[in-house]
């Protein structure tokens, strides 16, 4: 006969205690691993977002100003028959402050002909009732649907006050698709801009289109579809006043093309990258008066948020510097009292142009801002088209 045997009470208690200790150890390891994973992935996402934000804006700043063919045209007031796109300054970049962030708007041509202005030839003036430009020189790469800016050159010796508004038209036909407009073109190119069914063209002889365009001194700048792109940082509630932006991800860099050549206004914001919570920018002005317009000539006094108001002021603009403040994609786990010290409450986020504001809590969960990791990304981008534009003028 065999006796039944089993674990005694003491043995069971010891087993339970060992199991509990093992469970606690495993939980601690998991908790540490989870915290490390959050920090690593969050910082990695933030670094990627900061790099994407910097590079995307940089690509557009490098193009900014392309299409403005003569430096004396800088700051010309663009007017058009399109009420949604009038009184726009002919400048490469505009920085506007709102909320805790800045907005950057960049203007450039995407046409191969953008760098060379076309000329009205053979003494053919363009009056307000004409529907085409006749005898145009250097317009071989202009194509139908291109947006063109007509700049009436006041001459090198004219006072700044003599600058007339620039008129915006859309090409409706070229020599490739013969125009039947007025005045009749007898040589070189014709660029039609018929008004029928076109939001950019008009034969109205009053505002917004001003005076007749003089022969021989009018320059036509081809802007193609005319890229006018704005970058803005969107936060919940839109405190940075990104125009008409709604339902975007809290803490994201968004961009909008203000127009295209088929519609009056696009007005559609697109998310460039996430985890961006602030952006700051400054103009870099060459104020040392040596005339060489080299980007490293921007002194400490030359970096400013003040937007130039004159043609001479815009001619000094040779660079833009900007920075973004990014945060980790996910917060670190709070302490037992729900507080966080991942980032100190008195932390300062510094860039070359100053300090960023203390971050706000993340939405919609209202996560304590101190639970996140932060990093600053910044760069300086020379405005290469401004540098080229400021070389000795051909016209």
C-alpha beads as a LAMMPS data file, in Angstrom:
LAMMPS data file: protein, C-alpha beads

395 atoms
394 bonds

1 atom types
1 bond types

-500.0 500.0 xlo xhi
-500.0 500.0 ylo yhi
-500.0 500.0 zlo zhi

Masses

1 110.0

Atoms # bond

1 1 1 0.000 0.000 0.000
2 1 1 1.258 3.492 -0.931
3 1 1 0.565 6.583 1.143
4 1 1 -0.818 9.733 -0.617
5 1 1 1.703 12.600 -0.506
6 1 1 1.645 16.274 -1.597
7 1 1 2.916 19.777 -0.806
8 1 1 2.591 21.043 2.671
9 1 1 1.311 24.533 3.570
10 1 1 4.802 25.885 4.093
11 1 1 5.926 24.643 0.692
12 1 1 2.912 26.226 -1.008
13 1 1 3.544 29.559 0.708
14 1 1 7.202 29.517 -0.318
15 1 1 6.188 28.757 -3.927
16 1 1 3.713 31.630 -3.944
17 1 1 6.301 34.003 -2.529
18 1 1 8.857 33.019 -5.171
19 1 1 6.250 33.378 -7.907
20 1 1 5.322 36.831 -6.642
21 1 1 8.957 37.923 -6.565
22 1 1 9.465 36.655 -10.111
23 1 1 6.306 38.480 -11.285
24 1 1 7.464 41.746 -9.712
25 1 1 10.878 41.381 -11.321
26 1 1 9.344 40.681 -14.714
27 1 1 7.013 43.703 -14.353
28 1 1 9.930 45.969 -13.435
29 1 1 11.892 44.772 -16.451
30 1 1 8.861 45.276 -18.697
31 1 1 8.183 48.725 -17.241
32 1 1 11.796 49.804 -17.805
33 1 1 11.741 48.336 -21.299
34 1 1 8.479 50.124 -22.126
35 1 1 9.860 53.441 -20.898
36 1 1 13.014 52.967 -22.945
37 1 1 10.927 52.017 -25.991
38 1 1 8.730 55.124 -25.642
39 1 1 11.701 57.415 -25.244
40 1 1 13.631 55.861 -28.133
41 1 1 10.727 55.752 -30.592
42 1 1 9.418 59.151 -29.515
43 1 1 12.790 60.824 -29.933
44 1 1 13.330 59.047 -33.236
45 1 1 9.990 60.295 -34.573
46 1 1 10.713 63.816 -33.360
47 1 1 14.146 63.842 -34.992
48 1 1 12.645 62.623 -38.270
49 1 1 9.853 65.205 -38.117
50 1 1 12.300 68.025 -37.429
51 1 1 14.493 66.970 -40.342
52 1 1 11.528 66.716 -42.707
53 1 1 10.229 70.145 -41.651
54 1 1 13.601 71.830 -42.159
55 1 1 14.293 70.209 -45.530
56 1 1 10.807 70.774 -46.968
57 1 1 10.846 74.494 -46.189
58 1 1 14.449 74.749 -47.381
59 1 1 13.543 73.405 -50.831
60 1 1 10.966 76.157 -51.283
61 1 1 13.188 78.918 -49.894
62 1 1 15.852 77.931 -52.422
63 1 1 13.293 78.501 -55.194
64 1 1 11.821 81.696 -53.692
65 1 1 12.027 84.743 -55.923
66 1 1 12.572 82.814 -59.150
67 1 1 10.598 84.615 -61.843
68 1 1 11.225 88.141 -60.581
69 1 1 13.470 89.130 -63.435
70 1 1 14.620 92.617 -62.384
71 1 1 15.475 93.736 -58.850
72 1 1 13.723 97.078 -59.340
73 1 1 10.430 95.164 -59.579
74 1 1 10.703 94.009 -55.963
75 1 1 7.792 95.160 -53.792
76 1 1 5.606 95.893 -56.805
77 1 1 1.922 95.525 -55.870
78 1 1 0.313 92.725 -57.935
79 1 1 -3.294 93.400 -58.957
80 1 1 -5.600 91.227 -61.009
81 1 1 -9.189 90.739 -62.071
82 1 1 -9.334 87.928 -59.508
83 1 1 -10.591 89.576 -56.327
84 1 1 -9.139 86.730 -54.284
85 1 1 -5.642 87.458 -55.517
86 1 1 -4.944 91.175 -55.601
87 1 1 -2.690 93.472 -53.615
88 1 1 0.008 90.802 -53.284
89 1 1 3.582 92.021 -53.029
90 1 1 6.065 90.802 -55.662
91 1 1 8.648 89.554 -53.144
92 1 1 10.296 86.163 -52.559
93 1 1 9.288 85.605 -48.935
94 1 1 7.079 87.077 -46.229
95 1 1 7.312 86.208 -42.526
96 1 1 4.271 86.851 -40.346
97 1 1 3.982 86.321 -36.584
98 1 1 0.843 84.911 -34.978
99 1 1 0.405 83.115 -31.669
100 1 1 3.614 81.422 -30.560
101 1 1 4.783 80.723 -34.117
102 1 1 5.606 82.424 -37.395
103 1 1 4.142 81.796 -40.833
104 1 1 6.398 81.759 -43.894
105 1 1 4.977 82.498 -47.372
106 1 1 7.183 81.907 -50.418
107 1 1 6.586 83.037 -54.005
108 1 1 8.279 81.643 -57.105
109 1 1 7.810 80.667 -60.737
110 1 1 7.767 77.058 -61.901
111 1 1 8.228 77.980 -65.565
112 1 1 11.507 77.410 -67.470
113 1 1 11.092 80.964 -68.781
114 1 1 10.771 82.468 -65.303
115 1 1 14.281 83.850 -65.086
116 1 1 14.225 85.956 -68.266
117 1 1 11.727 88.809 -68.670
118 1 1 10.024 89.194 -72.041
119 1 1 9.834 92.631 -73.627
120 1 1 7.212 94.520 -75.568
121 1 1 8.805 95.393 -78.893
122 1 1 8.376 97.739 -81.836
123 1 1 6.669 100.454 -79.849
124 1 1 3.459 98.505 -79.254
125 1 1 1.872 99.831 -76.083
126 1 1 -0.715 97.746 -74.268
127 1 1 -3.920 99.598 -73.445
128 1 1 -6.647 98.573 -71.050
129 1 1 -8.975 97.405 -73.820
130 1 1 -6.407 95.134 -75.504
131 1 1 -6.695 91.362 -75.093
132 1 1 -3.186 90.345 -76.082
133 1 1 0.430 91.436 -75.900
134 1 1 1.827 91.912 -79.406
135 1 1 5.341 91.722 -80.831
136 1 1 6.743 90.255 -77.604
137 1 1 10.449 89.447 -77.559
138 1 1 11.999 86.551 -75.578
139 1 1 8.666 84.802 -74.995
140 1 1 9.461 81.508 -76.719
141 1 1 8.891 79.394 -73.586
142 1 1 5.622 81.003 -72.519
143 1 1 2.759 78.521 -72.788
144 1 1 -1.031 78.605 -72.563
145 1 1 -2.334 78.919 -68.969
146 1 1 0.875 80.490 -67.664
147 1 1 0.322 83.360 -65.239
148 1 1 2.350 86.408 -66.230
149 1 1 3.132 89.551 -64.261
150 1 1 3.345 92.717 -66.358
151 1 1 5.742 95.169 -64.717
152 1 1 5.841 98.752 -66.047
153 1 1 9.488 99.626 -65.453
154 1 1 9.727 103.212 -64.165
155 1 1 13.450 103.340 -65.016
156 1 1 16.593 103.222 -62.908
157 1 1 16.459 106.884 -61.938
158 1 1 12.792 106.998 -61.012
159 1 1 11.819 107.530 -57.386
160 1 1 10.362 104.592 -55.485
161 1 1 7.015 106.375 -55.438
162 1 1 6.929 106.111 -59.245
163 1 1 6.431 102.326 -59.071
164 1 1 3.099 101.428 -60.684
165 1 1 1.136 98.292 -59.759
166 1 1 2.010 95.077 -61.594
167 1 1 -0.834 93.517 -63.545
168 1 1 -1.453 89.775 -63.479
169 1 1 -2.794 87.996 -66.572
170 1 1 -3.175 84.434 -67.792
171 1 1 -1.952 83.411 -71.248
172 1 1 -4.853 82.112 -73.351
173 1 1 -2.943 81.647 -76.612
174 1 1 0.533 81.978 -78.097
175 1 1 2.042 81.787 -81.555
176 1 1 1.853 78.012 -81.198
177 1 1 -1.948 78.304 -81.173
178 1 1 -2.428 81.513 -83.194
179 1 1 -4.043 84.413 -81.433
180 1 1 -6.678 86.561 -83.042
181 1 1 -6.546 89.412 -80.578
182 1 1 -5.755 93.100 -80.503
183 1 1 -3.433 94.650 -81.221
184 1 1 -2.373 92.461 -84.140
185 1 1 1.110 91.036 -83.789
186 1 1 3.314 91.636 -86.849
187 1 1 6.504 89.991 -85.604
188 1 1 7.927 88.026 -82.684
189 1 1 5.374 86.548 -80.297
190 1 1 1.777 87.256 -79.411
191 1 1 0.465 86.394 -75.944
192 1 1 -3.305 86.482 -75.729
193 1 1 -5.203 87.018 -72.507
194 1 1 -8.869 86.908 -73.492
195 1 1 -11.287 87.661 -70.680
196 1 1 -14.164 85.350 -71.623
197 1 1 -14.594 82.670 -68.986
198 1 1 -11.252 83.478 -67.392
199 1 1 -10.910 84.523 -63.749
200 1 1 -7.562 86.260 -64.267
201 1 1 -8.228 88.408 -67.331
202 1 1 -10.465 91.408 -67.896
203 1 1 -11.085 94.305 -70.263
204 1 1 -12.472 96.479 -67.489
205 1 1 -10.859 99.911 -67.682
206 1 1 -11.195 100.698 -63.972
207 1 1 -9.835 99.132 -60.804
208 1 1 -8.133 96.860 -60.022
209 1 1 -6.112 97.120 -63.244
210 1 1 -4.602 100.601 -63.336
211 1 1 -3.049 102.436 -66.262
212 1 1 -2.049 101.470 -69.779
213 1 1 1.257 99.627 -70.047
214 1 1 3.954 101.621 -71.823
215 1 1 5.802 100.269 -74.827
216 1 1 9.461 99.290 -74.523
217 1 1 9.587 99.681 -70.724
218 1 1 7.105 96.951 -69.784
219 1 1 8.570 93.608 -68.740
220 1 1 6.591 90.347 -68.688
221 1 1 7.585 87.850 -65.998
222 1 1 6.409 84.275 -66.613
223 1 1 5.374 82.591 -63.346
224 1 1 3.881 79.436 -64.825
225 1 1 1.343 78.252 -62.263
226 1 1 2.809 80.785 -59.757
227 1 1 3.639 78.895 -56.586
228 1 1 2.692 80.898 -53.497
229 1 1 3.098 78.491 -50.597
230 1 1 2.524 79.191 -46.911
231 1 1 3.906 77.134 -44.021
232 1 1 2.199 77.308 -40.639
233 1 1 2.266 75.299 -37.385
234 1 1 -1.160 74.018 -36.394
235 1 1 -2.090 73.517 -32.740
236 1 1 -5.468 72.519 -31.341
237 1 1 -7.797 75.515 -31.435
238 1 1 -5.625 77.147 -34.129
239 1 1 -3.943 79.764 -31.886
240 1 1 -1.368 80.408 -34.623
241 1 1 -4.143 81.556 -36.959
242 1 1 -3.351 79.335 -39.923
243 1 1 -6.046 80.810 -42.248
244 1 1 -9.100 78.546 -42.535
245 1 1 -7.230 75.551 -41.100
246 1 1 -9.487 73.101 -39.257
247 1 1 -9.371 69.490 -38.129
248 1 1 -5.610 69.142 -38.456
249 1 1 -3.389 67.109 -36.129
250 1 1 -2.370 68.997 -33.007
251 1 1 1.309 69.809 -33.360
252 1 1 1.864 69.593 -37.106
253 1 1 3.542 71.646 -39.806
254 1 1 1.009 72.303 -42.559
255 1 1 1.331 73.988 -45.946
256 1 1 -1.086 75.562 -48.404
257 1 1 -0.739 76.704 -52.004
258 1 1 -2.670 79.942 -52.198
259 1 1 -3.735 79.523 -55.797
260 1 1 -3.444 77.567 -58.958
261 1 1 -4.034 78.728 -62.495
262 1 1 -7.398 76.963 -62.802
263 1 1 -9.008 78.274 -59.604
264 1 1 -9.223 81.531 -57.736
265 1 1 -7.955 80.117 -54.461
266 1 1 -6.920 76.609 -53.517
267 1 1 -7.160 77.075 -49.770
268 1 1 -6.464 73.428 -48.955
269 1 1 -4.009 72.796 -46.124
270 1 1 -1.841 69.690 -46.307
271 1 1 0.124 68.120 -43.470
272 1 1 3.852 68.296 -44.168
273 1 1 4.949 66.497 -41.003
274 1 1 3.806 65.922 -37.429
275 1 1 5.296 66.571 -33.955
276 1 1 6.147 70.217 -34.801
277 1 1 4.785 72.615 -32.188
278 1 1 6.484 75.946 -32.954
279 1 1 8.324 77.672 -35.792
280 1 1 10.337 80.895 -35.742
281 1 1 11.899 82.718 -38.703
282 1 1 13.868 85.865 -39.502
283 1 1 14.889 87.837 -42.576
284 1 1 18.619 88.097 -43.238
285 1 1 19.460 91.559 -44.604
286 1 1 22.846 92.553 -46.020
287 1 1 23.082 95.961 -44.385
288 1 1 26.838 96.580 -44.590
289 1 1 26.465 98.614 -47.805
290 1 1 29.409 96.985 -49.610
291 1 1 27.104 95.803 -52.363
292 1 1 28.481 92.270 -52.717
293 1 1 25.324 90.590 -51.370
294 1 1 26.999 87.560 -49.811
295 1 1 24.928 85.607 -47.318
296 1 1 27.621 85.546 -44.641
297 1 1 27.567 89.348 -44.664
298 1 1 24.385 89.307 -42.589
299 1 1 25.483 90.719 -39.240
300 1 1 23.644 90.275 -35.960
301 1 1 21.765 93.500 -36.661
302 1 1 20.783 92.213 -40.094
303 1 1 18.625 89.403 -38.700
304 1 1 15.138 90.733 -38.132
305 1 1 11.451 89.875 -38.090
306 1 1 10.570 93.306 -39.474
307 1 1 9.254 92.966 -43.024
308 1 1 10.841 95.383 -45.532
309 1 1 8.479 97.996 -46.923
310 1 1 10.448 99.402 -49.853
311 1 1 12.154 98.103 -52.963
312 1 1 15.550 99.040 -51.531
313 1 1 14.764 97.153 -48.343
314 1 1 13.808 94.015 -50.275
315 1 1 17.008 94.230 -52.320
316 1 1 18.942 93.749 -49.063
317 1 1 17.203 90.439 -48.355
318 1 1 19.661 87.614 -49.101
319 1 1 18.823 84.836 -46.620
320 1 1 16.179 83.369 -44.332
321 1 1 16.927 81.599 -41.076
322 1 1 14.284 79.557 -39.315
323 1 1 13.889 76.928 -36.632
324 1 1 11.269 74.423 -35.512
325 1 1 10.626 73.049 -32.043
326 1 1 9.583 69.401 -32.165
327 1 1 8.415 67.061 -29.433
328 1 1 8.424 63.281 -29.099
329 1 1 5.468 61.506 -30.668
330 1 1 4.391 59.908 -27.373
331 1 1 4.775 61.100 -23.785
332 1 1 6.866 59.253 -21.239
333 1 1 4.918 57.458 -18.530
334 1 1 4.024 59.815 -15.642
335 1 1 5.127 59.128 -12.076
336 1 1 2.702 57.725 -9.532
337 1 1 1.381 61.204 -8.712
338 1 1 0.733 61.788 -12.474
339 1 1 3.488 64.384 -12.678
340 1 1 6.336 64.328 -15.183
341 1 1 9.905 65.537 -15.075
342 1 1 10.989 64.241 -18.495
343 1 1 11.518 67.923 -19.343
344 1 1 12.154 70.414 -16.565
345 1 1 9.453 72.998 -15.987
346 1 1 12.001 75.804 -16.374
347 1 1 13.594 74.352 -19.538
348 1 1 14.617 76.847 -22.227
349 1 1 14.493 76.037 -25.939
350 1 1 17.066 78.200 -27.670
351 1 1 17.751 78.911 -31.335
352 1 1 19.980 81.469 -33.040
353 1 1 17.162 84.023 -33.140
354 1 1 16.157 83.761 -29.476
355 1 1 13.912 81.501 -27.404
356 1 1 10.831 79.466 -28.136
357 1 1 7.838 79.905 -25.858
358 1 1 7.111 77.327 -23.143
359 1 1 5.210 74.509 -24.897
360 1 1 1.527 73.956 -24.304
361 1 1 -0.028 70.654 -23.257
362 1 1 -0.796 68.172 -26.017
363 1 1 -4.375 67.705 -27.176
364 1 1 -6.889 66.144 -27.049
365 1 1 -5.808 64.297 -23.895
366 1 1 -4.235 67.446 -22.445
367 1 1 -1.053 65.548 -21.630
368 1 1 1.324 67.475 -19.393
369 1 1 3.885 69.122 -21.669
370 1 1 6.707 68.088 -19.307
371 1 1 6.084 64.410 -20.168
372 1 1 7.619 64.914 -23.638
373 1 1 11.151 65.155 -24.997
374 1 1 11.914 68.231 -27.159
375 1 1 14.547 69.215 -29.705
376 1 1 15.300 72.293 -31.799
377 1 1 16.171 72.114 -35.505
378 1 1 17.364 75.194 -37.384
379 1 1 19.188 76.320 -40.496
380 1 1 20.084 79.325 -42.642
381 1 1 19.142 79.259 -46.328
382 1 1 20.628 81.814 -48.759
383 1 1 18.057 83.169 -51.206
384 1 1 20.008 82.250 -54.297
385 1 1 17.561 83.938 -56.676
386 1 1 17.923 87.165 -54.710
387 1 1 21.700 86.842 -54.914
388 1 1 21.484 86.437 -58.688
389 1 1 18.923 89.206 -58.977
390 1 1 21.217 91.659 -57.199
391 1 1 24.011 91.247 -59.734
392 1 1 24.459 94.051 -62.304
393 1 1 21.154 94.445 -64.159
394 1 1 20.847 93.514 -67.827
395 1 1 17.959 95.945 -68.328

Bonds

1 1 1 2
2 1 2 3
3 1 3 4
4 1 4 5
5 1 5 6
6 1 6 7
7 1 7 8
8 1 8 9
9 1 9 10
10 1 10 11
11 1 11 12
12 1 12 13
13 1 13 14
14 1 14 15
15 1 15 16
16 1 16 17
17 1 17 18
18 1 18 19
19 1 19 20
20 1 20 21
21 1 21 22
22 1 22 23
23 1 23 24
24 1 24 25
25 1 25 26
26 1 26 27
27 1 27 28
28 1 28 29
29 1 29 30
30 1 30 31
31 1 31 32
32 1 32 33
33 1 33 34
34 1 34 35
35 1 35 36
36 1 36 37
37 1 37 38
38 1 38 39
39 1 39 40
40 1 40 41
41 1 41 42
42 1 42 43
43 1 43 44
44 1 44 45
45 1 45 46
46 1 46 47
47 1 47 48
48 1 48 49
49 1 49 50
50 1 50 51
51 1 51 52
52 1 52 53
53 1 53 54
54 1 54 55
55 1 55 56
56 1 56 57
57 1 57 58
58 1 58 59
59 1 59 60
60 1 60 61
61 1 61 62
62 1 62 63
63 1 63 64
64 1 64 65
65 1 65 66
66 1 66 67
67 1 67 68
68 1 68 69
69 1 69 70
70 1 70 71
71 1 71 72
72 1 72 73
73 1 73 74
74 1 74 75
75 1 75 76
76 1 76 77
77 1 77 78
78 1 78 79
79 1 79 80
80 1 80 81
81 1 81 82
82 1 82 83
83 1 83 84
84 1 84 85
85 1 85 86
86 1 86 87
87 1 87 88
88 1 88 89
89 1 89 90
90 1 90 91
91 1 91 92
92 1 92 93
93 1 93 94
94 1 94 95
95 1 95 96
96 1 96 97
97 1 97 98
98 1 98 99
99 1 99 100
100 1 100 101
101 1 101 102
102 1 102 103
103 1 103 104
104 1 104 105
105 1 105 106
106 1 106 107
107 1 107 108
108 1 108 109
109 1 109 110
110 1 110 111
111 1 111 112
112 1 112 113
113 1 113 114
114 1 114 115
115 1 115 116
116 1 116 117
117 1 117 118
118 1 118 119
119 1 119 120
120 1 120 121
121 1 121 122
122 1 122 123
123 1 123 124
124 1 124 125
125 1 125 126
126 1 126 127
127 1 127 128
128 1 128 129
129 1 129 130
130 1 130 131
131 1 131 132
132 1 132 133
133 1 133 134
134 1 134 135
135 1 135 136
136 1 136 137
137 1 137 138
138 1 138 139
139 1 139 140
140 1 140 141
141 1 141 142
142 1 142 143
143 1 143 144
144 1 144 145
145 1 145 146
146 1 146 147
147 1 147 148
148 1 148 149
149 1 149 150
150 1 150 151
151 1 151 152
152 1 152 153
153 1 153 154
154 1 154 155
155 1 155 156
156 1 156 157
157 1 157 158
158 1 158 159
159 1 159 160
160 1 160 161
161 1 161 162
162 1 162 163
163 1 163 164
164 1 164 165
165 1 165 166
166 1 166 167
167 1 167 168
168 1 168 169
169 1 169 170
170 1 170 171
171 1 171 172
172 1 172 173
173 1 173 174
174 1 174 175
175 1 175 176
176 1 176 177
177 1 177 178
178 1 178 179
179 1 179 180
180 1 180 181
181 1 181 182
182 1 182 183
183 1 183 184
184 1 184 185
185 1 185 186
186 1 186 187
187 1 187 188
188 1 188 189
189 1 189 190
190 1 190 191
191 1 191 192
192 1 192 193
193 1 193 194
194 1 194 195
195 1 195 196
196 1 196 197
197 1 197 198
198 1 198 199
199 1 199 200
200 1 200 201
201 1 201 202
202 1 202 203
203 1 203 204
204 1 204 205
205 1 205 206
206 1 206 207
207 1 207 208
208 1 208 209
209 1 209 210
210 1 210 211
211 1 211 212
212 1 212 213
213 1 213 214
214 1 214 215
215 1 215 216
216 1 216 217
217 1 217 218
218 1 218 219
219 1 219 220
220 1 220 221
221 1 221 222
222 1 222 223
223 1 223 224
224 1 224 225
225 1 225 226
226 1 226 227
227 1 227 228
228 1 228 229
229 1 229 230
230 1 230 231
231 1 231 232
232 1 232 233
233 1 233 234
234 1 234 235
235 1 235 236
236 1 236 237
237 1 237 238
238 1 238 239
239 1 239 240
240 1 240 241
241 1 241 242
242 1 242 243
243 1 243 244
244 1 244 245
245 1 245 246
246 1 246 247
247 1 247 248
248 1 248 249
249 1 249 250
250 1 250 251
251 1 251 252
252 1 252 253
253 1 253 254
254 1 254 255
255 1 255 256
256 1 256 257
257 1 257 258
258 1 258 259
259 1 259 260
260 1 260 261
261 1 261 262
262 1 262 263
263 1 263 264
264 1 264 265
265 1 265 266
266 1 266 267
267 1 267 268
268 1 268 269
269 1 269 270
270 1 270 271
271 1 271 272
272 1 272 273
273 1 273 274
274 1 274 275
275 1 275 276
276 1 276 277
277 1 277 278
278 1 278 279
279 1 279 280
280 1 280 281
281 1 281 282
282 1 282 283
283 1 283 284
284 1 284 285
285 1 285 286
286 1 286 287
287 1 287 288
288 1 288 289
289 1 289 290
290 1 290 291
291 1 291 292
292 1 292 293
293 1 293 294
294 1 294 295
295 1 295 296
296 1 296 297
297 1 297 298
298 1 298 299
299 1 299 300
300 1 300 301
301 1 301 302
302 1 302 303
303 1 303 304
304 1 304 305
305 1 305 306
306 1 306 307
307 1 307 308
308 1 308 309
309 1 309 310
310 1 310 311
311 1 311 312
312 1 312 313
313 1 313 314
314 1 314 315
315 1 315 316
316 1 316 317
317 1 317 318
318 1 318 319
319 1 319 320
320 1 320 321
321 1 321 322
322 1 322 323
323 1 323 324
324 1 324 325
325 1 325 326
326 1 326 327
327 1 327 328
328 1 328 329
329 1 329 330
330 1 330 331
331 1 331 332
332 1 332 333
333 1 333 334
334 1 334 335
335 1 335 336
336 1 336 337
337 1 337 338
338 1 338 339
339 1 339 340
340 1 340 341
341 1 341 342
342 1 342 343
343 1 343 344
344 1 344 345
345 1 345 346
346 1 346 347
347 1 347 348
348 1 348 349
349 1 349 350
350 1 350 351
351 1 351 352
352 1 352 353
353 1 353 354
354 1 354 355
355 1 355 356
356 1 356 357
357 1 357 358
358 1 358 359
359 1 359 360
360 1 360 361
361 1 361 362
362 1 362 363
363 1 363 364
364 1 364 365
365 1 365 366
366 1 366 367
367 1 367 368
368 1 368 369
369 1 369 370
370 1 370 371
371 1 371 372
372 1 372 373
373 1 373 374
374 1 374 375
375 1 375 376
376 1 376 377
377 1 377 378
378 1 378 379
379 1 379 380
380 1 380 381
381 1 381 382
382 1 382 383
383 1 383 384
384 1 384 385
385 1 385 386
386 1 386 387
387 1 387 388
388 1 388 389
389 1 389 390
390 1 390 391
391 1 391 392
392 1 392 393
393 1 393 394
394 1 394 395
